[in-house]
Amino acid sequence: MSKSAFLLSAMLSLPLAATAAERIPLADLSAFLNELTTAKGSFTQINPDGTISTGTLYIHRPGRMRFEYDPPDPALVMAGGGTVAIFDRKSNEPPQQFPLKETPLWVILERNVDLGRADMITAHVADDVATTITAQDPENPDLGHIELRFTAEPVELRQWIITDQGGAATTVILGDMERGLDLGASLFSVPIELRKLRETR
């Protein structure tokens, strides 16, 4: 199962207010993401082929994220050191790796999130349930985009949809997130993960 359409993030609550069907301002959403430091929780992923995966998500902003998929899915997706790595834990092959900046994931993992940046947001809408924004790299819009869905009172990130440059969409629905945890750097280190996998084979 391809995870290259990845990736995302996570779920802090701030005392921001917005009434139903009222858009949460971009400045408030940027502030929400910038307040995110560490978080851990469950996720459900709807893959481009319609299959469903579940697992545990770890976030350590800026720049780091880890998706551990539940068995029997052998996948492990890590973002750290400016790189995204996709492991198949049942394979002897090295992980696929590519720059974080080449995935929409960077939008929520960069050090200083500014959703008001020119040409970054292509849609900003609200319904009776949530505010949804669509974001892209304004310098590389052909690399795909990420759609983030937030609820209000308090603000929480509920899900995202990443659409890759080929048009394949991957949806991640977030469960309850525990935040402010002490998450070690080794959780997000590709070299350490490679060494651990070699030691278990």
C-alpha positions in Angstrom: 0.0 0.0 0.0 1.5 3.3 -1.0 1.9 6.0 1.7 3.7 8.4 -0.6 0.6 10.5 -0.8 1.4 11.5 2.7 1.1 13.1 5.0 0.1 15.3 9.1 -1.3 16.6 12.3 -2.5 17.0 15.3 -4.6 18.1 17.9 -4.1 20.9 20.3 -7.0 22.8 21.8 -6.7 26.5 22.2 -9.4 28.9 23.6 -10.4 30.2 20.2 -14.0 30.9 19.5 -16.0 30.7 16.3 -19.8 30.2 15.9 -21.3 27.5 13.7 -20.9 28.2 10.0 -18.4 31.0 10.8 -15.0 30.6 9.4 -12.2 30.4 11.9 -9.7 33.1 10.8 -6.5 32.0 9.2 -4.4 33.8 11.8 -6.1 31.8 14.5 -5.5 28.5 12.7 -1.9 29.5 12.2 -1.6 30.3 16.0 -3.2 26.9 16.8 -0.6 25.0 14.7 2.3 27.1 16.0 1.2 26.2 19.6 1.5 22.5 18.8 4.6 21.0 20.3 4.1 17.3 21.0 1.1 15.0 20.7 0.2 11.4 20.5 -3.1 9.7 19.5 -4.9 7.2 17.3 -5.7 7.8 13.6 -7.8 6.1 10.9 -6.6 6.4 7.4 -8.7 6.0 4.2 -6.3 5.0 1.4 -6.7 6.0 -2.2 -8.0 2.5 -3.1 -10.7 2.7 -0.4 -9.0 0.4 2.1 -8.8 1.5 5.7 -5.7 1.5 8.0 -5.4 2.4 11.7 -2.5 3.2 13.9 -0.8 5.6 16.3 0.4 9.1 15.4 3.3 10.9 17.1 4.0 14.6 16.5 7.0 16.7 17.6 6.9 20.1 16.0 8.7 21.5 14.2 9.5 19.0 11.5 8.8 15.6 13.1 6.0 13.1 12.8 5.6 9.3 13.0 2.8 7.1 11.8 2.9 3.5 13.3 0.4 1.3 11.5 -1.4 -1.5 13.3 -0.8 -5.1 12.2 -1.1 -6.6 9.7 0.0 -3.4 7.9 3.8 -3.4 7.9 4.1 0.3 7.1 5.9 2.9 9.2 6.1 6.5 8.0 8.5 8.9 9.6 9.3 12.6 9.1 12.4 14.0 10.6 15.6 15.7 9.7 13.9 17.3 6.7 13.1 13.9 5.2 10.1 11.6 4.9 10.9 7.9 5.1 8.4 5.1 4.3 9.4 1.7 5.8 8.0 -1.7 5.1 8.8 -3.5 8.3 8.5 -6.9 6.7 10.9 -6.2 3.9 14.7 -6.1 3.7 14.6 -3.2 1.3 15.6 0.2 2.5 12.9 2.8 3.1 11.7 5.1 0.4 12.9 8.6 1.2 12.1 12.1 -0.1 12.4 15.6 1.1 9.7 16.8 3.5 9.3 20.0 1.6 8.1 17.9 -1.4 5.0 16.8 0.5 2.1 18.8 1.8 3.0 17.6 5.3 5.5 20.5 5.6 2.5 22.9 5.8 1.8 21.8 9.4 5.3 20.8 10.4 7.2 23.9 9.5 8.6 26.0 12.3 6.5 29.1 11.7 3.2 28.3 10.2 1.7 31.3 8.3 -1.4 30.3 6.5 -1.9 33.9 5.4 1.1 33.7 3.1 0.4 34.7 -0.5 -1.0 31.9 -2.6 -0.8 29.3 0.1 -4.5 28.9 0.8 -6.7 28.1 -2.1 -9.9 27.5 -0.2 -11.3 28.7 3.2 -14.8 27.6 3.9 -17.1 26.7 6.8 -20.2 24.6 7.3 -22.3 24.0 10.5 -19.7 21.6 11.8 -16.2 22.8 10.8 -13.9 25.2 9.0 -11.9 23.6 6.1 -8.9 25.1 4.5 -6.9 23.8 1.4 -3.2 24.6 1.5 -0.4 24.2 -1.0 3.3 25.2 -1.4 2.9 28.5 -3.2 6.3 27.9 -4.8 5.5 24.3 -5.9 1.7 24.0 -6.3 2.2 21.0 -8.6 3.4 18.9 -5.6 -0.2 18.4 -4.3 -2.2 20.0 -1.5 -3.6 19.3 1.9 -7.1 19.9 3.1 -7.4 20.5 6.9 -10.6 20.4 8.8 -11.0 22.1 12.1 -13.8 22.3 14.7 -14.3 25.2 17.1 -14.8 25.9 20.8 -12.2 24.9 21.4 -10.3 24.7 18.1 -9.2 21.2 17.2 -7.8 19.6 14.0 -10.1 16.7 13.2 -8.8 15.4 9.9 -6.9 16.1 6.8 -6.9 14.9 3.2 -3.7 14.9 1.2 -3.9 14.9 -2.6 -0.7 14.0 -4.4 0.5 15.3 -7.7 -1.2 12.4 -9.4 -4.6 13.2 -7.9 -4.7 10.3 -5.4 -6.3 11.3 -2.1 -5.5 9.9 1.4 -7.7 10.9 4.3 -6.5 10.8 7.9 -9.1 11.1 10.7 -7.7 11.9 14.1 -8.7 10.4 17.4 -8.3 12.0 20.8 -4.8 13.4 21.1 -2.7 13.5 24.3 -0.3 16.5 24.1 2.6 18.0 26.0 4.4 14.6 26.2 8.1 13.9 26.4 8.7 12.3 23.0 12.3 11.2 22.5 14.2 12.2 19.4 14.8 8.6 18.5 11.1 8.2 17.6 11.8 10.4 14.6 15.3 9.3 13.6 15.5 7.4 10.3 19.1 6.0 11.0 18.0 4.7 14.5 15.0 3.1 13.0 17.1 1.4 10.3 19.5 0.1 12.9 16.6 -1.3 15.0 15.1 -3.1 12.0 18.5 -4.7 11.2 18.9 -5.9 14.7 15.5 -7.7 14.7 16.3 -9.6 11.4 
